[in-house]
Amino acid sequence: MLDRTEKKKRLYDKIIIFLLLMILLFTSACNVEHKIKERQAREYFNNNQYSKVIETLETIKPSRRSARINLLLGKTYCIQFEFDKADQIFNNTFKRFPSFKDSIITTYLFMAERFEKRKRSDLAIKAYNSVLDIESEYNIDMGFYLLGHYYYDRNDLVRAKELLEKGVENIKDKRVLRKAKVELLDIYEKIGMLKEAIDISAGDPSKDIIFRRGKISYRLAKDFFTTEEFDSAITYCETVLGINSPRTLIDDTYFLMGEIYSSRGNYRDAIQCYKEVIKLDKFGNNELASIAKKKIEILTKF
């Protein structure tokens, strides 16, 4: 009885070993087949035969594809402007092979730049967003401006502000950085973050930035004058005069300074500021200059 049981056990063990060997042989054969297909697909890719790349790699079941095969397949779909299919492949790859995160991000960035060059900003936006979905703090450089501009145009100022702020910190291209600053300044002005607007505009020599810096400085000066914070009001008036922009607000700024000095009882400096308003009235038809003359008449009586 014991011998029969022992024989059955040995037979069972042999069957198990046989099955394992068959599975191993089958897996090895599949792996060899997959490597051959991958090699063929890369040759097709290098020869710009993208439909053949897809045709070859799609014969491999998704669960059997390696990370390298998925990256090649996804990249090919991107080149064919089928981003949604590529995005799904990359997402599944990241879930199965998290160690390939950097390679996936690099591929997204490569495709985003390619989309931008081919005037497909809609797809570039999707690619940059996918990068941030994987790693929210990743530095996408000029991609911050593209995304920020996208949300700015759609009046999503909260999201646009977040992205443009990151852009101002990270964008290296001076032209794109300037565009990011201009839109961020507009957002800050709209939501009342005027001091922050002054901070990011400091030291920038471009006319657009200087213009906005002067305009916001004048607005701050008026706000501080209203709250009787005269020192701060004078400081921002001097900023406008120092950068001489916007030119259309120079007479307004001198007039405001006259009002500030007058409120403090400093009539001598107030009169000097009102005189500057009159000097700027080259054609003698500025209503502000007429008011300044009346102010001088009143103050000279003191």
SVG drawing of the C-alpha trace seen along z (x, -y; Angstrom):
<svg xmlns="http://www.w3.org/2000/svg" viewBox="-13 -135 30 137">
<polyline fill="none" stroke="black" stroke-width="0.4" points="0.0,0.0 2.8,-2.4 4.7,-1.6 1.6,-2.4 1.1,-5.7 4.8,-6.5 4.5,-5.8 1.5,-8.0 3.3,-10.8 6.4,-10.4 4.1,-10.4 2.4,-13.5 5.8,-15.2 6.9,-14.3 3.7,-15.7 4.2,-19.0 7.8,-19.2 6.7,-18.5 4.1,-21.2 6.5,-23.7 9.0,-22.9 6.3,-23.3 5.3,-26.7 8.9,-27.7 9.5,-26.7 6.3,-28.4 7.2,-31.6 10.7,-31.5 9.3,-31.0 6.9,-33.9 9.7,-36.1 11.8,-35.3 8.9,-36.0 8.2,-39.3 11.9,-40.4 11.8,-39.6 8.6,-41.7 10.1,-44.5 13.3,-44.5 11.1,-44.5 9.0,-47.3 12.1,-49.4 13.3,-49.0 9.9,-50.1 10.0,-53.1 13.5,-54.2 12.2,-54.0 9.1,-56.1 6.8,-53.2 4.6,-53.9 1.5,-52.0 3.7,-48.8 5.0,-49.5 1.5,-49.6 0.4,-46.6 3.4,-44.6 3.2,-45.5 -0.6,-45.3 -0.4,-41.6 1.2,-41.3 -1.3,-41.1 -1.1,-44.1 -0.5,-41.9 2.5,-40.4 4.1,-43.6 7.3,-44.8 7.7,-48.5 10.1,-49.1 7.5,-47.8 4.8,-49.9 6.9,-53.0 7.6,-52.4 4.0,-51.7 2.8,-54.8 5.4,-57.0 4.3,-55.8 0.6,-56.6 1.7,-60.0 3.5,-60.6 0.3,-59.6 -1.5,-62.2 -3.5,-59.6 -2.6,-60.9 -5.5,-59.4 -4.4,-55.8 -0.8,-56.7 -1.8,-58.2 -3.7,-55.0 -0.7,-52.9 1.7,-55.1 -0.7,-55.2 -0.9,-51.4 2.9,-51.1 3.4,-53.4 1.1,-51.2 2.8,-48.0 6.4,-49.3 6.7,-52.3 10.5,-52.2 10.0,-53.4 8.5,-56.7 11.4,-58.9 11.3,-57.2 7.6,-57.8 7.9,-61.5 10.8,-62.0 8.6,-60.5 5.7,-62.8 8.0,-65.8 9.5,-64.8 6.0,-64.4 4.8,-67.7 7.6,-69.6 6.9,-67.8 3.2,-68.7 4.0,-72.3 6.3,-72.4 3.4,-71.0 1.0,-73.6 -1.0,-71.0 -1.0,-72.9 -4.2,-71.0 -2.2,-67.8 0.9,-69.4 -1.4,-70.6 -2.6,-67.1 1.0,-65.8 2.2,-68.4 -0.9,-67.7 -0.1,-64.0 3.4,-64.7 2.0,-66.7 -0.4,-63.9 2.5,-61.6 4.7,-64.0 2.9,-67.3 6.2,-69.2 8.0,-68.2 9.7,-71.2 8.1,-71.3 9.8,-74.6 8.0,-76.4 5.2,-73.9 4.1,-76.0 3.4,-78.9 1.5,-76.9 -0.7,-75.4 -1.1,-78.7 -2.0,-80.5 -4.6,-77.8 -6.4,-78.3 -5.9,-82.0 -7.8,-82.2 -10.6,-80.1 -10.8,-82.5 -9.7,-79.8 -7.5,-82.3 -6.8,-80.1 -5.2,-77.3 -3.6,-79.8 -2.0,-81.7 -0.6,-78.4 1.0,-77.4 2.3,-80.8 3.9,-81.3 5.8,-78.0 6.7,-79.2 8.1,-82.5 10.3,-80.4 11.5,-77.9 11.2,-79.1 14.7,-79.8 13.7,-81.3 13.5,-85.1 10.8,-85.6 8.5,-83.0 9.3,-84.1 8.2,-87.7 4.9,-86.4 4.4,-84.4 5.1,-87.5 2.7,-89.7 -0.2,-87.2 0.6,-86.7 0.7,-90.4 -2.8,-90.7 -4.1,-88.0 -2.6,-89.6 -4.1,-92.9 -7.5,-91.3 -7.6,-89.6 -6.0,-92.4 -2.5,-90.9 -0.9,-94.2 2.2,-94.0 3.0,-90.5 2.7,-92.1 5.2,-94.7 7.6,-92.0 7.7,-89.9 8.0,-93.0 11.0,-94.3 14.2,-94.6 12.6,-93.5 13.6,-95.9 10.9,-94.9 8.4,-97.7 5.3,-95.5 6.4,-94.7 7.5,-98.3 4.2,-99.6 2.2,-97.3 4.6,-98.0 3.9,-101.7 0.1,-101.2 -0.1,-99.0 2.2,-101.3 -0.2,-104.2 -3.2,-102.1 -1.3,-101.2 -0.5,-104.9 -4.2,-105.8 -5.2,-103.0 -2.6,-104.1 -3.7,-107.8 -7.3,-106.7 -6.3,-105.0 -4.0,-107.9 -0.8,-105.9 1.0,-108.8 4.6,-107.5 3.7,-104.4 1.6,-106.4 4.5,-108.7 6.8,-105.7 4.6,-104.2 4.2,-107.6 7.9,-107.9 8.1,-104.5 5.8,-105.7 7.9,-108.8 11.2,-106.8 10.3,-104.4 8.3,-107.2 5.6,-104.7 2.8,-104.7 3.3,-108.1 -0.5,-108.8 -0.4,-108.6 2.6,-110.9 0.4,-114.0 -2.1,-112.0 0.8,-110.9 2.1,-114.4 -1.4,-115.6 -1.8,-112.7 1.5,-113.6 0.2,-117.2 -2.9,-115.9 -0.8,-113.8 1.6,-116.7 -1.3,-119.0 -3.1,-116.6 0.1,-116.5 0.3,-120.3 3.4,-120.3 2.1,-123.0 5.5,-123.9 6.0,-120.4 2.3,-120.2 2.6,-123.4 5.7,-122.1 3.8,-118.9 0.8,-120.8 3.2,-123.0 4.5,-119.8 1.0,-118.9 0.6,-122.3 4.0,-121.8 2.8,-118.6 -0.3,-120.2 1.4,-121.2 -1.9,-122.0 -3.6,-123.8 -6.7,-121.7 -6.1,-119.3 -8.8,-119.5 -6.4,-118.1 -4.1,-121.1 -6.9,-123.5 -7.7,-122.0 -4.0,-122.1 -3.9,-125.9 -6.9,-126.4 -5.1,-124.3 -2.0,-126.5 -4.1,-129.6 -5.6,-128.3 -2.4,-127.1 -0.4,-130.3 -2.8,-132.1 -1.5,-130.1"/>
</svg>
